[in-house]
Amino acid sequence: MFDKIKNFSEILTNMGAFREKMEDVKKRIAAIRVMGDAGAGMVTVTATGEGLITNVAINKQLFDADDNKMLEDLVLAAVNDALKKAREATAYEFQAASGGMDLSEISKLFGGNLG
């Protein structure tokens, strides 16, 4: 009986440490900023590790062009590039925290989608 209590206590202790580690990972992910670009840097987009777009910069030469479709395509490509980089950075943080263990299901609890 005491062995079961000891094992349960160890599990609770480990869960607390794991929870703290995941909170640390969550903070590091929130601090991630990545930049995606398209058109050789004519459009740049900044995203957070949480997948939020925080900035869009468009070279003013693109506003002088009469090709709105090209501008739209470049913005879309830059956004997708930034979000892809954000997912990759988030996956790296989770893998680093887990020692390479697959935490894709756990990451979903933090708003990520690694799998």
N, C-alpha and C positions, 0 to 999 in steps of 0.2 A: 504494500500500500504506500509506504513512504517513497519507494522508487517511482511510483506513478506521480506522486505529488512533486517530487524533484524534477522529473521529466517535464511535467506541465509548467513548473516554474521556469525551467530553462527555455521552453517554447515561448512563454510570455516575455521573458527577458530578450530573447532573440527577435521577437515580433516588434518590441519597442525599439530596438536598435535598427531594425529594418525600416520601420516607419520613419525614424529620424533620418535615415539615409535617403529615403524617398522624398522627404520634405526638402532635403538639401538639393537633390537632383531637380526637384520642381523649381526651386529658386534659381538654380543655374540655367535651367531651360528658359525661364522667364527673362533672364538677362541676355540670352543669345540674340544677336542681331546678324543677319546675313543679307547679302545684296545679290540680287539677280539682275541680269541685263539682257538687252537685245539690241540688234542693229549696231553692233560694235560699240556699245556703250551709249548709244543715242537715247535709250530709255533705260533708266535704272529704277529698281524697286527694292525697298528695304522691308524685311519681314522679321518678326520675332520667332523664337523657338516655339511659341504657342500658336504660330500660324496666323498672326495678325499682320496686316500690311500697315506699316507706319510712315512710309514716305514713297512718293512717286516723283521722279525727276525726268523731264522730257527736254531734250536739247531744243532750243528755240528754232533751229533750222527746220525742224519737222513741222512747225506751225506755219512756216512759209510755203510748204508744199501743199498742193491741192488734193493730195491723195489721203483722204481720211481713213480709208480701209487699211492702208499701210501703217498708219499711226495706231489704229486699233489693234492690228496684228502684233505690232512691236510691244505695245503695252501688255497685251495678253501673254505674249511669250516671256516678257520680263517678270510678270507676276508668277507665272508657272515656274520659272527658273528659281525665283526667290523662295517660293513655297517648297519646292523640291529640296533645296539646300537646307531649309529650316527643318524638314522631316529628317534629313540625313544627320544634321547636327543633333537633333533630339534623340535619334536612334543611337548615335555615338555616346551621348551622355548616359542613356539607360544601360547600354552594354558595358560602359566603363564602370558604372556603379554596381553592376551585377556580376562582374568578373566574366562576362561573355555569355551569361545565362539569358535565355530568351524571355524577355519581360514584355512581349508585345501585348498580352492581355492586361497586365498591370498598367502599362502605359496608357491604355484607353481610359483608365480611371482618372488620369491627369489630362485628358483631352487629346492625347496623342493617338496616332494610328500608325504603328510600326509594322503591322503585319499584313 
